[in-house]
Amino acid sequence: MSVAILLLSFAFRYEVAVTFAILYGFGVGAPLTVNPLLVGKALGVRHFGALYGILNLISILGAAFGPVVLGLVIYDRLGTYLPGLYAFVALMAVSAAIAYFVSYAARENQNAIQTQVAEAVE
């Protein structure tokens, strides 16, 4: 989605707009499968409903207020959407990095637990 949003700043050409639409379409659909898997794998399934609900609440708040802030605060004052779009790109890149490190930490934790179990069985 970060690349798609970045392309949006050059969408005055038809080819770029089509590329944006394709990338953004896949990017919008990805969290529907990736987010539940990431939450379940990294944080466990014992409190999955509550944890996933909090994640969705934060996402919904961002989806509700993001466009309003982009329009009223950024476009109306600066006359362009570009600073807001670049801020969205930066936030999405940070989110992707956090998701990667959470997934990595969960894998490392799982490996450590498996090692402890194997040692206890021996």
N, C-alpha and C positions, 0 to 999 in steps of 0.2 A: 504494500500500500504506500510505503514511503516513496518508492520510485514512481508510482502512478501519480501521487500528489505532486511530486517534483515535475513530472511531465506536464501536469496541468498548467504550469506557468508558461509553457510553450505551446499551448493548445490552439493557437491561432491558425495552425496548419491542420488540414483534415487528417493526414496520416498520424500525426501526434495525438489528436483527439481520439481517434479510433484505438490507438495503442493504449492511451490512458483508460478508455472504457473497458478494454479487455483486462488489463492488469488490475484495475480497481474492482472490477466484477469478481475476479478470483480472490482478491484480497478481502473483500467484504464477506465472501462465503467461507473463507478459511477459519475464522474464529468459531464458527458454529461447530466444527469438529475439533479444532486444536485446543481451545480453551478448556472444555470439559476434560479432555485427556491430560492436559498439563496440570490442572487442579487435582485430579484424581491421582496422578502419578507422583506429583511433588508433595502433596499434603495429605494423601490418603483418602479413603472413602468413608471413614467413620462419620465425619461431619461434612460430607460432600455438599449436601443441599444448602447448608448455611453458608459455607465458603463460596460456593458457586453463585449463590444469591447475592452476596456482597460484591463479588466481581461484576455481576450483571448490573447491580445498582450503580456502581461507579461508571460503568460503560454507558448506561442510559443517561446519567447526568451529563457526561461528556457529550453525548449525541444531542442532548437537548440544549445545552448552553453553548456548545462550540460554534454552531452557525450564528447564533445571536451575537456572541462576542465578535466573531469574524465580521459580521455585517455592521452592527451598531458601533462598535468600538474601533475596529481597525479600518474598515472601508470608509465609513463616514468621516473619520478624522484624517486619514492619509490619502484617500482617493484610489487605493489599490488594495487588492487582496493578498498580494505577494508576501508581506511580512507575516501574516497569519498562516498562510500556506507553508512557509518555511518553518514556522514554529511547530505546526502540525507534523511536518517531516521529522524535525528534531525529536519531538515527543514520541513519535512512533518508533524511531530508531532506538531511543532509550528503552522503550517498552520491549522491543525485540531483544535487546541485550539483557534486560532483566529476566525475560522468559527463558533465554538460553542459560543464564547462570542458575536460575532456579531448577531447571531441568538437569543441569550438570550436577548441582549439589544433591538433588534427589538420587541420581545414579550413584554418586559416590557414597551416599548414606546407605543405599540398598546394598552396594558391594561390601561395605563394612559390616552390615548386619549379616549378610550371607557368610562372610569370613568367620564371624563370631559364632554363628550357628554351626558351621562346619567344625570349628575347633571344639565346641562343646560336645558334639556328637562323637568325636574321636576320643 
